[in-house]
Amino acid sequence: MTQPVRALAAILVTAASVLVLVLAPGATTAYAVNLMGPLRAPGEPAFIAAHRGDRAQAPENTIPAYESAVRGGSDFVETDVQLTADGYAVLMHDTTVDRTTNGTGRVADLTLAELRTLDAGSWYDPAFAGTQVPMFEDFLDVLITAPDVTALIELKGSWSREEVAGLLGAIYFRGLQDRVVFASFIAGTVAAAQEAAPIIPRVLIRRVLPIDPVEVAARYGAIALMTRPSALEDRPDAVDVMHAAGLGVLLYTLNSEERWGEALAFGVDGIVTDKPSKLDAWIAQTAPGT
């Protein structure tokens, strides 16, 4: 994206944020609920989020994985975004490239040019040899092709307000601002996203639920909390408490029918999985009325 286009996109982002907050201060909450759909009751099908794409079919966080996920009917696609040494946003879960490429080193210490020379597919299967580490814009271009799919974008590590704002031009330029959700384990990163893009929904990820999940979600303007099944086993009332406040609960990363059944019994709103196509088929077979 050229500098003039980036500048224009930044102006549009700022103007849109101001208009929403001034003219419709309650729009963010209403929009957030609409994005996830109605909050689920126990036993009702949850939405499916493809974890790093469809990892059952292609190497994680690569374009083939996301193309497979959108073809398979996932409601959401989840991805991990980090910044390179020269400030470009790329898709990578680990802090280093060692596990999922033929290279070594920290993402934050490598330039975009260095990352783009790496093979991010051979480790998974020789058929994917030569697959590159995608830029954030490459991922968004896949999202454009799937108008019914929403992106759950996990910002890995600590991000500043300015760094989050740097993602907005690419999002708004493609008209995807209504189909993205920012998420992070880091409360400061969620706060930075809230400041940089108040009209884009946020999800706070917690391995253990806070004593008052509603208060914590409200503090960061989050539409939902994402956690592990064990957290709900310790706090079986948490879903009801969150739903009473109009907030959602998502679970990660569930890959078996046993775990899927447990999640639906809790009444969670979304399930993050490495096997989105299998989960979709399982829900179709087991959902009430089918």
BELTAVEN-V17395 format. One line per field, one symbol per residue. psi: psi as a letter, one per 20 degrees, with the letter a starting at -180 (. if undefined). A space follows every 50 residues. Layout:
psi = ???
This chain:
psi = prghggggggghgggggggghghmhjhgggggghgirqpqqpiqprqpoo okaniiirpqkrghhhhgghhijqhqpprpprprhjjqpropgqhrjghj rjaqrqgiiqrggghiiqojhhhgphhjpiprpqqhhgghhghhinijpq poopopbpqrghgghihhghghhjkjhjkqpqqqhohhgghhhhghmhip qqpppphpqrgnhgggghhjkqirqpaqhhhhhhmiihghgghhjkqrpq qropjqhghgggghhhkqhqppqimhghgghgghhiqpi.
